[in-house]
Each structure stands twice: as C-alpha cells, then as structure tokens.
Amino acid sequence: MPQLLRQFSSFTGVGLVATSVHYSILIGLVELAHAAAPPAALAGSIAGAIVSYALNRRHTFRSHLPHRRAGGRFALVAVGAAALTYLFMTLFVKVAGAPYLPAQVATTGIVVLWTFLAHRLWTFV
C-alpha cells in the first residue's frame, strides 16, 4: 500500500477512535454523572484530542519529534481546524442557506483533508 494511502487510512481510523472516546466521555458524564453537557463535551473533546495526538504520532505518521514541538504544532492545527469549521459552516449555512447537517458533512470532509495534510507536512515532520 502506498505510504500516502496507508497514512490517510490510519488517520481516518484514528479519527474514529478519538471520536468514540469523545462521545463515550460526553455520554458517560451526562447520563451517569449527571454533568452538564458543555463541560462534559469539553472533557470528551480534550480526551479525544489526546488520543488523536498519541495514535497519529505513533501509528499514522511514525514521528519521533519531541512532544513539546509536535504537541504544540498539533494544538495549532486543532485551533485552525476549529476556525475552518466555523468559517465553512458560516459560508454554507448563513451565506448559501444550506441545511446545517449537509453543511457539517461537507465541512467535516474539508477539515479532515486539511488537518491530514497539515499533520503530514508540518505537525509530525
């Protein structure tokens, strides 16, 4: 399997695992601990990001950069991804009048490609 395809496949799998961690913590805190949804979502998001960083660093990109350098870059890419999500959702929903769920699907596709390339070409290099 070509390296680019292997990396993208791994990146997608890591994303699914990280999302599962995020949602599991969110649901567990809300349903079992009766926590409010916003802080529960934040806790899940942070845990998912940690899982994503660790698995992508080790398995997807096989990076040996120090955590201080790669972790900082990972955080910047995550902030950029959040900004892109906000931008594209605003363009699709507010400007173009698209329904929010199809807009989110399209936005997710764009952001996944952007984050993959950013991590491949900068974060873990």
N, CA, C and O atoms as a GROMACS GRO file, in nm:
protein
  500
    1MET      N    1   0.085  -0.117   0.000
    1MET     CA    2   0.000   0.000   0.000
    1MET      C    3   0.090   0.124   0.000
    1MET      O    4   0.181   0.134   0.082
    2PRO      N    5   0.065   0.218  -0.090
    2PRO     CA    6   0.145   0.341  -0.093
    2PRO      C    7   0.136   0.415   0.041
    2PRO      O    8   0.034   0.410   0.110
    3GLN      N    9   0.245   0.484   0.078
    3GLN     CA   10   0.253   0.549   0.208
    3GLN      C   11   0.139   0.649   0.229
    3GLN      O   12   0.080   0.652   0.338
    4LEU      N   13   0.106   0.730   0.129
    4LEU     CA   14   0.000   0.829   0.145
    4LEU      C   15  -0.133   0.763   0.176
    4LEU      O   16  -0.206   0.809   0.264
    5LEU      N   17  -0.165   0.656   0.106
    5LEU     CA   18  -0.291   0.585   0.130
    5LEU      C   19  -0.290   0.519   0.268
    5LEU      O   20  -0.392   0.521   0.338
    6ARG      N   21  -0.177   0.460   0.306
    6ARG     CA   22  -0.167   0.399   0.439
    6ARG      C   23  -0.186   0.503   0.547
    6ARG      O   24  -0.258   0.480   0.645
    7GLN      N   25  -0.123   0.618   0.530
    7GLN     CA   26  -0.135   0.723   0.631
    7GLN      C   27  -0.277   0.776   0.639
    7GLN      O   28  -0.329   0.798   0.748
    8PHE      N   29  -0.342   0.798   0.525
    8PHE     CA   30  -0.478   0.852   0.528
    8PHE      C   31  -0.574   0.750   0.588
    8PHE      O   32  -0.665   0.787   0.662
    9SER      N   33  -0.555   0.624   0.556
    9SER     CA   34  -0.638   0.519   0.614
    9SER      C   35  -0.621   0.513   0.766
    9SER      O   36  -0.719   0.504   0.839
   10SER      N   37  -0.497   0.519   0.811
   10SER     CA   38  -0.469   0.520   0.955
   10SER      C   39  -0.527   0.645   1.021
   10SER      O   40  -0.585   0.637   1.129
   11PHE      N   41  -0.512   0.759   0.956
   11PHE     CA   42  -0.564   0.886   1.007
   11PHE      C   43  -0.716   0.878   1.026
   11PHE      O   44  -0.769   0.926   1.126
   12THR      N   45  -0.784   0.818   0.930
   12THR     CA   46  -0.929   0.800   0.939
   12THR      C   47  -0.966   0.709   1.055
   12THR      O   48  -1.058   0.739   1.131
   13GLY      N   49  -0.894   0.598   1.069
   13GLY     CA   50  -0.920   0.507   1.180
   13GLY      C   51  -0.896   0.572   1.315
   13GLY      O   52  -0.974   0.553   1.409
   14VAL      N   53  -0.787   0.647   1.325
   14VAL     CA   54  -0.757   0.719   1.449
   14VAL      C   55  -0.869   0.819   1.480
   14VAL      O   56  -0.909   0.834   1.595
   15GLY      N   57  -0.917   0.886   1.377
   15GLY     CA   58  -1.027   0.980   1.396
   15GLY      C   59  -1.151   0.914   1.452
   15GLY      O   60  -1.220   0.970   1.537
   16LEU      N   61  -1.180   0.794   1.403
   16LEU     CA   62  -1.296   0.720   1.454
   16LEU      C   63  -1.277   0.681   1.601
   16LEU      O   64  -1.369   0.692   1.681
   17VAL      N   65  -1.157   0.637   1.635
   17VAL     CA   66  -1.128   0.601   1.775
   17VAL      C   67  -1.138   0.725   1.864
   17VAL      O   68  -1.201   0.720   1.970
   18ALA      N   69  -1.078   0.835   1.822
   18ALA     CA   70  -1.080   0.958   1.902
   18ALA      C   71  -1.223   1.010   1.919
   18ALA      O   72  -1.260   1.057   2.027
   19THR      N   73  -1.302   1.001   1.814
   19THR     CA   74  -1.443   1.043   1.822
   19THR      C   75  -1.520   0.953   1.918
   19THR      O   76  -1.605   1.001   1.993
   20SER      N   77  -1.492   0.824   1.915
   20SER     CA   78  -1.558   0.731   2.008
   20SER      C   79  -1.524   0.764   2.153
   20SER      O   80  -1.611   0.760   2.241
   21VAL      N   81  -1.398   0.797   2.179
   21VAL     CA   82  -1.357   0.838   2.314
   21VAL      C   83  -1.432   0.965   2.355
   21VAL      O   84  -1.485   0.973   2.465
   22HIS      N   85  -1.434   1.062   2.265
   22HIS     CA   86  -1.503   1.189   2.292
   22HIS      C   87  -1.649   1.163   2.330
   22HIS      O   88  -1.695   1.210   2.434
   23TYR      N   89  -1.721   1.091   2.246
   23TYR     CA   90  -1.864   1.067   2.270
   23TYR      C   91  -1.887   0.980   2.393
   23TYR      O   92  -1.983   1.002   2.467
   24SER      N   93  -1.802   0.883   2.417
   24SER     CA   94  -1.818   0.797   2.535
   24SER      C   95  -1.806   0.878   2.664
   24SER      O   96  -1.885   0.860   2.757
   25ILE      N   97  -1.709   0.966   2.668
   25ILE     CA   98  -1.693   1.050   2.787
   25ILE      C   99  -1.810   1.148   2.800
   25ILE      O  100  -1.864   1.165   2.909
   26LEU      N  101  -1.848   1.210   2.691
   26LEU     CA  102  -1.962   1.301   2.693
   26LEU      C  103  -2.087   1.231   2.746
   26LEU      O  104  -2.151   1.279   2.840
   27ILE      N  105  -2.121   1.119   2.687
   27ILE     CA  106  -2.243   1.047   2.726
   27ILE      C  107  -2.232   0.995   2.869
   27ILE      O  108  -2.327   1.005   2.946
   28GLY      N  109  -2.117   0.939   2.904
   28GLY     CA  110  -2.098   0.888   3.039
   28GLY      C  111  -2.113   0.996   3.145
   28GLY      O  112  -2.179   0.976   3.247
   29LEU      N  113  -2.051   1.111   3.121
   29LEU     CA  114  -2.061   1.219   3.219
   29LEU      C  115  -2.202   1.275   3.229
   29LEU      O  116  -2.250   1.304   3.339
   30VAL      N  117  -2.270   1.289   3.116
   30VAL     CA  118  -2.406   1.344   3.118
   30VAL      C  119  -2.505   1.243   3.177
   30VAL      O  120  -2.584   1.278   3.264
   31GLU      N  121  -2.500   1.120   3.129
   31GLU     CA  122  -2.600   1.020   3.169
   31GLU      C  123  -2.573   0.956   3.304
   31GLU      O  124  -2.667   0.929   3.380
   32LEU      N  125  -2.448   0.930   3.335
   32LEU     CA  126  -2.416   0.859   3.460
   32LEU      C  127  -2.380   0.953   3.574
   32LEU      O  128  -2.418   0.930   3.689
   33ALA      N  129  -2.306   1.058   3.542
   33ALA     CA  130  -2.262   1.151   3.647
   33ALA      C  131  -2.351   1.275   3.655
   33ALA      O  132  -2.332   1.361   3.742
   34HIS      N  133  -2.448   1.285   3.565
   34HIS     CA  134  -2.543   1.398   3.561
   34HIS      C  135  -2.472   1.533   3.548
   34HIS      O  136  -2.516   1.634   3.603
   35ALA      N  137  -2.362   1.532   3.473
   35ALA     CA  138  -2.288   1.655   3.447
   35ALA      C  139  -2.361   1.736   3.340
   35ALA      O  140  -2.439   1.681   3.261
   36ALA      N  141  -2.336   1.865   3.338
   36ALA     CA  142  -2.390   1.950   3.232
   36ALA      C  143  -2.321   1.915   3.100
   36ALA      O  144  -2.203   1.879   3.099
   37ALA      N  145  -2.394   1.927   2.991
   37ALA     CA  146  -2.342   1.887   2.861
   37ALA      C  147  -2.219   1.967   2.814
   37ALA      O  148  -2.124   1.906   2.766
   38PRO      N  149  -2.217   2.101   2.827
   38PRO     CA  150  -2.099   2.173   2.775
   38PRO      C  151  -1.967   2.131   2.839
   38PRO      O  152  -1.872   2.104   2.765
   39PRO      N  153  -1.955   2.125   2.972
   39PRO     CA  154  -1.826   2.079   3.025
   39PRO      C  155  -1.798   1.932   2.995
   39PRO      O  156  -1.682   1.893   2.980
   40ALA      N  157  -1.903   1.852   2.986
   40ALA     CA  158  -1.883   1.710   2.951
   40ALA      C  159  -1.831   1.699   2.809
   40ALA      O  160  -1.743   1.617   2.780
   41ALA      N  161  -1.885   1.781   2.719
   41ALA     CA  162  -1.838   1.781   2.581
   41ALA      C  163  -1.693   1.828   2.573
   41ALA      O  164  -1.614   1.774   2.496
   42LEU      N  165  -1.658   1.927   2.653
   42LEU     CA  166  -1.521   1.976   2.656
   42LEU      C  167  -1.426   1.867   2.706
   42LEU      O  168  -1.319   1.846   2.648
   43ALA      N  169  -1.464   1.798   2.813
   43ALA     CA  170  -1.381   1.689   2.865
   43ALA      C  171  -1.363   1.580   2.760
   43ALA      O  172  -1.253   1.529   2.741
   44GLY      N  173  -1.471   1.545   2.692
   44GLY     CA  174  -1.463   1.444   2.587
   44GLY      C  175  -1.375   1.489   2.472
   44GLY      O  176  -1.297   1.411   2.418
   45SER      N  177  -1.389   1.614   2.436
   45SER     CA  178  -1.309   1.669   2.326
   45SER      C  179  -1.161   1.668   2.359
   45SER      O  180  -1.079   1.632   2.274
   46ILE      N  181  -1.126   1.706   2.480
   46ILE     CA  182  -0.985   1.706   2.521
   46ILE      C  183  -0.930   1.564   2.522
   46ILE      O  184  -0.819   1.539   2.474
   47ALA      N  185  -1.006   1.471   2.577
   47ALA     CA  186  -0.962   1.331   2.579
   47ALA      C  187  -0.946   1.277   2.437
   47ALA      O  188  -0.849   1.207   2.407
   48GLY      N  189  -1.041   1.309   2.350
   48GLY     CA  190  -1.032   1.266   2.211
   48GLY      C  191  -0.910   1.324   2.141
   48GLY      O  192  -0.845   1.256   2.062
   49ALA      N  193  -0.879   1.449   2.171
   49ALA     CA  194  -0.761   1.513   2.110
   49ALA      C  195  -0.632   1.446   2.158
   49ALA      O  196  -0.539   1.428   2.079
   50ILE      N  197  -0.626   1.410   2.286
   50ILE     CA  198  -0.507   1.341   2.339
   50ILE      C  199  -0.490   1.206   2.270
   50ILE      O  200  -0.379   1.169   2.232
   51VAL      N  201  -0.599   1.132   2.255
   51VAL     CA  202  -0.594   1.003   2.186
   51VAL      C  203  -0.550   1.023   2.041
   51VAL      O  204  -0.466   0.949   1.991
   52SER      N  205  -0.608   1.122   1.975
   52SER     CA  206  -0.573   1.150   1.836
   52SER      C  207  -0.425   1.183   1.821
   52SER      O  208  -0.358   1.131   1.732
   53TYR      N  209  -0.375   1.269   1.909
   53TYR     CA  210  -0.233   1.305   1.903
   53TYR      C  211  -0.145   1.182   1.921
   53TYR      O  212  -0.054   1.157   1.841
   54ALA      N  213  -0.172   1.106   2.025
   54ALA     CA  214  -0.087   0.990   2.056
   54ALA      C  215  -0.088   0.887   1.944
   54ALA      O  216   0.017   0.839   1.902
   55LEU      N  217  -0.206   0.853   1.896
   55LEU     CA  218  -0.215   0.750   1.792
   55LEU      C  219  -0.162   0.798   1.658
   55LEU      O  220  -0.094   0.723   1.587
   56ASN      N  221  -0.192   0.923   1.621
   56ASN     CA  222  -0.139   0.975   1.495
   56ASN      C  223   0.012   0.989   1.500
   56ASN      O  224   0.080   0.960   1.401
   57ARG      N  225   0.064   1.032   1.612
   57ARG     CA  226   0.210   1.047   1.625
   57ARG      C  227   0.279   0.913   1.609
   57ARG      O  228   0.380   0.901   1.539
   58ARG      N  229   0.223   0.812   1.675
   58ARG     CA  230   0.290   0.682   1.676
   58ARG      C  231   0.259   0.598   1.552
   58ARG      O  232   0.350   0.542   1.491
   59HIS      N  233   0.133   0.588   1.514
   59HIS     CA  234   0.092   0.493   1.410
   59HIS      C  235   0.077   0.555   1.271
   59HIS      O  236   0.122   0.498   1.172
   60THR      N  237   0.014   0.671   1.264
   60THR     CA  238  -0.013   0.729   1.132
   60THR      C  239   0.113   0.787   1.070
   60THR      O  240   0.148   0.754   0.957
   61PHE      N  241   0.182   0.873   1.146
   61PHE     CA  242   0.295   0.945   1.090
   61PHE      C  243   0.430   0.896   1.141
   61PHE      O  244   0.535   0.939   1.092
   62ARG      N  245   0.429   0.806   1.240
   62ARG     CA  246   0.551   0.745   1.294
   62ARG      C  247   0.659   0.850   1.323
   62ARG      O  248   0.774   0.837   1.281
   63SER      N  249   0.618   0.953   1.395
   63SER     CA  250   0.705   1.066   1.423
   63SER      C  251   0.788   1.043   1.549
   63SER      O  252   0.745   0.978   1.644
   64HIS      N  253   0.909   1.096   1.545
   64HIS     CA  254   0.997   1.091   1.662
   64HIS      C  255   1.031   1.231   1.713
   64HIS      O  256   1.124   1.249   1.791
   65LEU      N  257   0.953   1.329   1.667
   65LEU     CA  258   0.974   1.465   1.716
   65LEU      C  259   0.946   1.470   1.866
   65LEU      O  260   0.863   1.394   1.916
   66PRO      N  261   1.014   1.558   1.938
   66PRO     CA  262   0.982   1.574   2.080
   66PRO      C  263   0.836   1.619   2.098
   66PRO      O  264   0.782   1.692   2.015
   67HIS      N  265   0.774   1.573   2.207
   67HIS     CA  266   0.634   1.608   2.232
   67HIS      C  267   0.613   1.759   2.239
   67HIS      O  268   0.510   1.809   2.193
   68ARG      N  269   0.707   1.829   2.294
   68ARG     CA  270   0.692   1.975   2.305
   68ARG      C  271   0.672   2.038   2.167
   68ARG      O  272   0.587   2.126   2.151
   69ARG      N  273   0.747   1.993   2.070
   69ARG     CA  274   0.737   2.050   1.935
   69ARG      C  275   0.614   1.999   1.863
   69ARG      O  276   0.534   2.078   1.812
   70ALA      N  277   0.597   1.868   1.857
   70ALA     CA  278   0.483   1.810   1.785
   70ALA      C  279   0.351   1.844   1.854
   70ALA      O  280   0.252   1.871   1.786
   71GLY      N  281   0.350   1.842   1.987
   71GLY     CA  282   0.227   1.873   2.060
   71GLY      C  283   0.181   2.016   2.038
   71GLY      O  284   0.062   2.042   2.021
   72GLY      N  285   0.275   2.108   2.038
   72GLY     CA  286   0.242   2.248   2.010
   72GLY      C  287   0.187   2.266   1.870
   72GLY      O  288   0.090   2.339   1.849
   73ARG      N  289   0.250   2.201   1.775
   73ARG     CA  290   0.201   2.208   1.638
   73ARG      C  291   0.063   2.145   1.625
   73ARG      O  292  -0.024   2.198   1.556
   74PHE      N  293   0.044   2.031   1.691
   74PHE     CA  294  -0.086   1.964   1.689
   74PHE      C  295  -0.194   2.057   1.741
   74PHE      O  296  -0.303   2.066   1.684
   75ALA      N  297  -0.165   2.126   1.850
   75ALA     CA  298  -0.262   2.219   1.909
   75ALA      C  299  -0.294   2.333   1.812
   75ALA      O  300  -0.410   2.373   1.801
   76LEU      N  301  -0.195   2.385   1.743
   76LEU     CA  302  -0.219   2.492   1.646
   76LEU      C  303  -0.306   2.443   1.530
   76LEU      O  304  -0.395   2.515   1.484
   77VAL      N  305  -0.281   2.322   1.484
   77VAL     CA  306  -0.364   2.266   1.377
   77VAL      C  307  -0.507   2.247   1.426
   77VAL      O  308  -0.601   2.271   1.352
   78ALA      N  309  -0.523   2.204   1.550
   78ALA     CA  310  -0.658   2.186   1.607
   78ALA      C  311  -0.733   2.319   1.613
   78ALA      O  312  -0.852   2.325   1.583
   79VAL      N  313  -0.664   2.426   1.652
   79VAL     CA  314  -0.726   2.558   1.655
   79VAL      C  315  -0.762   2.601   1.512
   79VAL      O  316  -0.869   2.657   1.489
   80GLY      N  317  -0.672   2.575   1.418
   80GLY     CA  318  -0.702   2.606   1.278
   80GLY      C  319  -0.821   2.528   1.227
   80GLY      O  320  -0.902   2.581   1.151
   81ALA      N  321  -0.832   2.403   1.267
   81ALA     CA  322  -0.946   2.320   1.225
   81ALA      C  323  -1.077   2.375   1.281
   81ALA      O  324  -1.178   2.376   1.212
   82ALA      N  325  -1.074   2.420   1.405
   82ALA     CA  326  -1.194   2.480   1.464
   82ALA      C  327  -1.232   2.608   1.390
   82ALA      O  328  -1.350   2.633   1.364
   83ALA      N  329  -1.133   2.690   1.355
   83ALA     CA  330  -1.159   2.813   1.280
   83ALA      C  331  -1.215   2.782   1.142
   83ALA      O  332  -1.308   2.848   1.096
   84LEU      N  333  -1.158   2.683   1.074
   84LEU     CA  334  -1.209   2.644   0.943
   84LEU      C  335  -1.352   2.590   0.952
   84LEU      O  336  -1.435   2.619   0.866
   85THR      N  337  -1.380   2.514   1.056
   85THR     CA  338  -1.515   2.463   1.076
   85THR      C  339  -1.613   2.580   1.090
   85THR      O  340  -1.718   2.580   1.026
   86TYR      N  341  -1.578   2.676   1.171
   86TYR     CA  342  -1.665   2.792   1.190
   86TYR      C  343  -1.683   2.868   1.058
   86TYR      O  344  -1.794   2.906   1.022
   87LEU      N  345  -1.574   2.889   0.986
   87LEU     CA  346  -1.578   2.961   0.859
   87LEU      C  347  -1.667   2.891   0.757
   87LEU      O  348  -1.757   2.952   0.700
   88PHE      N  349  -1.642   2.762   0.734
   88PHE     CA  350  -1.720   2.690   0.633
   88PHE      C  351  -1.866   2.673   0.673
   88PHE      O  352  -1.954   2.680   0.587
   89MET      N  353  -1.892   2.650   0.800
   89MET     CA  354  -2.032   2.640   0.843
   89MET      C  355  -2.104   2.774   0.824
   89MET      O  356  -2.220   2.776   0.786
   90THR      N  357  -2.035   2.883   0.850
   90THR     CA  358  -2.094   3.015   0.827
   90THR      C  359  -2.122   3.035   0.678
   90THR      O  360  -2.229   3.081   0.641
   91LEU      N  361  -2.025   3.000   0.594
   91LEU     CA  362  -2.044   3.016   0.450
   91LEU      C  363  -2.157   2.929   0.398
   91LEU      O  364  -2.243   2.976   0.324
   92PHE      N  365  -2.158   2.803   0.436
   92PHE     CA  366  -2.259   2.710   0.385
   92PHE      C  367  -2.399   2.740   0.439
   92PHE      O  368  -2.496   2.739   0.363
   93VAL      N  369  -2.410   2.767   0.569
   93VAL     CA  370  -2.542   2.783   0.631
   93VAL      C  371  -2.593   2.926   0.621
   93VAL      O  372  -2.704   2.950   0.574
   94LYS      N  373  -2.512   3.022   0.664
   94LYS     CA  374  -2.558   3.161   0.670
   94LYS      C  375  -2.557   3.228   0.533
   94LYS      O  376  -2.651   3.301   0.498
   95VAL      N  377  -2.453   3.204   0.454
   95VAL     CA  378  -2.441   3.271   0.324
   95VAL      C  379  -2.516   3.195   0.215
   95VAL      O  380  -2.596   3.254   0.143
   96ALA      N  381  -2.490   3.064   0.204
   96ALA     CA  382  -2.551   2.985   0.096
   96ALA      C  383  -2.689   2.931   0.132
   96ALA      O  384  -2.762   2.887   0.044
   97GLY      N  385  -2.725   2.933   0.260
   97GLY     CA  386  -2.857   2.885   0.302
   97GLY      C  387  -2.871   2.734   0.303
   97GLY      O  388  -2.983   2.683   0.297
   98ALA      N  389  -2.761   2.661   0.312
   98ALA     CA  390  -2.767   2.515   0.313
   98ALA      C  391  -2.817   2.467   0.449
   98ALA      O  392  -2.795   2.533   0.550
   99PRO      N  393  -2.885   2.351   0.453
   99PRO     CA  394  -2.922   2.292   0.581
   99PRO      C  395  -2.795   2.257   0.661
   99PRO      O  396  -2.692   2.223   0.603
  100TYR      N  397  -2.805   2.266   0.793
  100TYR     CA  398  -2.684   2.254   0.875
  100TYR      C  399  -2.619   2.116   0.871
  100TYR      O  400  -2.497   2.106   0.877
  101LEU      N  401  -2.698   2.008   0.862
  101LEU     CA  402  -2.634   1.875   0.864
  101LEU      C  403  -2.555   1.846   0.736
  101LEU      O  404  -2.440   1.804   0.746
  102PRO      N  405  -2.612   1.868   0.616
  102PRO     CA  406  -2.528   1.851   0.496
  102PRO      C  407  -2.408   1.947   0.497
  102PRO      O  408  -2.300   1.912   0.450
  103ALA      N  409  -2.428   2.067   0.550
  103ALA     CA  410  -2.318   2.163   0.559
  103ALA      C  411  -2.208   2.109   0.650
  103ALA      O  412  -2.089   2.124   0.621
  104GLN      N  413  -2.248   2.046   0.760
  104GLN     CA  414  -2.148   1.990   0.852
  104GLN      C  415  -2.074   1.873   0.788
  104GLN      O  416  -1.954   1.857   0.809
  105VAL      N  417  -2.145   1.791   0.711
  105VAL     CA  418  -2.079   1.679   0.643
  105VAL      C  419  -1.973   1.732   0.546
  105VAL      O  420  -1.860   1.683   0.544
  106ALA      N  421  -2.010   1.831   0.465
  106ALA     CA  422  -1.915   1.890   0.370
  106ALA      C  423  -1.798   1.955   0.444
  106ALA      O  424  -1.682   1.938   0.405
  107THR      N  425  -1.829   2.026   0.549
  107THR     CA  426  -1.725   2.092   0.629
  107THR      C  427  -1.631   1.990   0.691
  107THR      O  428  -1.509   2.010   0.690
  108THR      N  429  -1.686   1.882   0.743
  108THR     CA  430  -1.602   1.778   0.802
  108THR      C  431  -1.506   1.722   0.698
  108THR      O  432  -1.388   1.701   0.727
  109GLY      N  433  -1.554   1.697   0.577
  109GLY     CA  434  -1.467   1.647   0.471
  109GLY      C  435  -1.352   1.741   0.441
  109GLY      O  436  -1.238   1.698   0.427
  110ILE      N  437  -1.383   1.869   0.431
  110ILE     CA  438  -1.280   1.970   0.404
  110ILE      C  439  -1.179   1.975   0.518
  110ILE      O  440  -1.058   1.976   0.494
  111VAL      N  441  -1.229   1.977   0.640
  111VAL     CA  442  -1.141   1.990   0.757
  111VAL      C  443  -1.056   1.865   0.776
  111VAL      O  444  -0.939   1.874   0.815
  112VAL      N  445  -1.112   1.748   0.750
  112VAL     CA  446  -1.033   1.624   0.761
  112VAL      C  447  -0.916   1.628   0.663
  112VAL      O  448  -0.803   1.597   0.700
  113LEU      N  449  -0.942   1.666   0.539
  113LEU     CA  450  -0.834   1.675   0.440
  113LEU      C  451  -0.729   1.778   0.482
  113LEU      O  452  -0.609   1.752   0.471
  114TRP      N  453  -0.774   1.894   0.529
  114TRP     CA  454  -0.682   1.998   0.571
  114TRP      C  455  -0.596   1.953   0.688
  114TRP      O  456  -0.474   1.971   0.688
  115THR      N  457  -0.659   1.892   0.789
  115THR     CA  458  -0.581   1.850   0.906
  115THR      C  459  -0.485   1.738   0.871
  115THR      O  460  -0.372   1.734   0.921
  116PHE      N  461  -0.528   1.646   0.784
  116PHE     CA  462  -0.438   1.538   0.742
  116PHE      C  463  -0.313   1.597   0.676
  116PHE      O  464  -0.201   1.561   0.711
  117LEU      N  465  -0.334   1.688   0.582
  117LEU     CA  466  -0.220   1.748   0.512
  117LEU      C  467  -0.133   1.830   0.608
  117LEU      O  468  -0.010   1.825   0.600
  118ALA      N  469  -0.196   1.906   0.697
  118ALA     CA  470  -0.119   1.986   0.793
  118ALA      C  471  -0.034   1.897   0.883
  118ALA      O  472   0.082   1.927   0.909
  119HIS      N  473  -0.092   1.789   0.932
  119HIS     CA  474  -0.016   1.698   1.018
  119HIS      C  475   0.093   1.626   0.939
  119HIS      O  476   0.204   1.608   0.989
  120ARG      N  477   0.062   1.587   0.817
  120ARG     CA  478   0.160   1.513   0.735
  120ARG      C  479   0.278   1.600   0.694
  120ARG      O  480   0.392   1.556   0.692
  121LEU      N  481   0.248   1.727   0.660
  121LEU     CA  482   0.352   1.814   0.607
  121LEU      C  483   0.419   1.903   0.712
  121LEU      O  484   0.525   1.961   0.685
  122TRP      N  485   0.359   1.914   0.832
  122TRP     CA  486   0.415   2.008   0.929
  122TRP      C  487   0.419   1.954   1.072
  122TRP      O  488   0.526   1.952   1.134
  123THR      N  489   0.306   1.911   1.126
  123THR     CA  490   0.299   1.875   1.268
  123THR      C  491   0.402   1.771   1.308
  123THR      O  492   0.475   1.788   1.405
  124PHE      N  493   0.407   1.663   1.233
  124PHE     CA  494   0.488   1.548   1.273
  124PHE      C  495   0.617   1.534   1.193
  124PHE      O  496   0.678   1.427   1.194
  125VAL      N  497   0.657   1.639   1.123
  125VAL     CA  498   0.779   1.634   1.039
  125VAL      C  499   0.893   1.702   1.110
  125VAL      O  500   1.004   1.709   1.057
   0.00000   0.00000   0.00000
